[in-house]
Amino acid sequence: MLTQIGFLSADNPRQLMVRVRRMFSRIRMDRMEHNMMRGMLKDIQHKLGRSVEN
């Protein structure tokens, strides 16, 4: 999804993804925040025309 919206370069995704994973590992989301994030990402995928998998 990040490459599809132009945020992540397909040529060198590793560096950014390491930083994204590190950022999310520091964030301690509660269940409600986690569900909100999943809902937002699911809607983004839907708007981009991609199938959503659980």
C-alpha positions in Angstrom: 0.0 0.0 0.0 2.8 2.5 0.8 4.3 2.0 -2.6 0.9 2.4 -4.3 0.4 5.8 -2.7 4.0 6.9 -3.5 5.3 7.0 0.0 7.6 4.1 -0.2 10.2 3.6 -2.9 10.1 0.1 -4.5 13.8 0.5 -5.2 14.9 0.6 -1.6 12.0 -0.2 0.8 14.2 -1.8 3.5 15.5 1.4 5.1 12.1 3.1 5.5 10.4 -0.1 6.6 13.0 -0.6 9.4 12.3 2.9 10.6 8.5 2.4 10.4 8.7 -0.8 12.4 10.9 0.9 15.0 8.4 3.8 15.3 5.5 1.4 15.8 7.3 -0.7 18.3 7.8 2.4 20.5 4.1 3.3 20.2 2.1 1.5 22.8 -1.4 1.6 21.4 -4.3 0.4 23.4 -7.0 -1.9 21.8 -9.2 1.0 20.7 -6.3 2.8 19.0 -5.2 -0.4 17.4 -8.7 -0.9 16.0 -8.8 2.7 14.7 -5.5 2.3 12.9 -6.7 -1.0 11.3 -9.9 0.7 10.2 -8.1 3.6 8.7 -5.7 1.4 6.8 -8.5 -0.9 5.6 -10.4 2.1 4.3 -7.3 3.4 2.5 -6.8 0.0 0.9 -10.5 0.0 -0.2 -10.3 3.5 -1.7 -7.1 2.5 -3.6 -9.0 -0.5 -5.0 -7.0 -3.2 -3.3 -8.6 -6.3 -1.7 -8.4 -6.3 2.1 -7.2 -9.3 3.9 -7.5 -9.9 7.6 
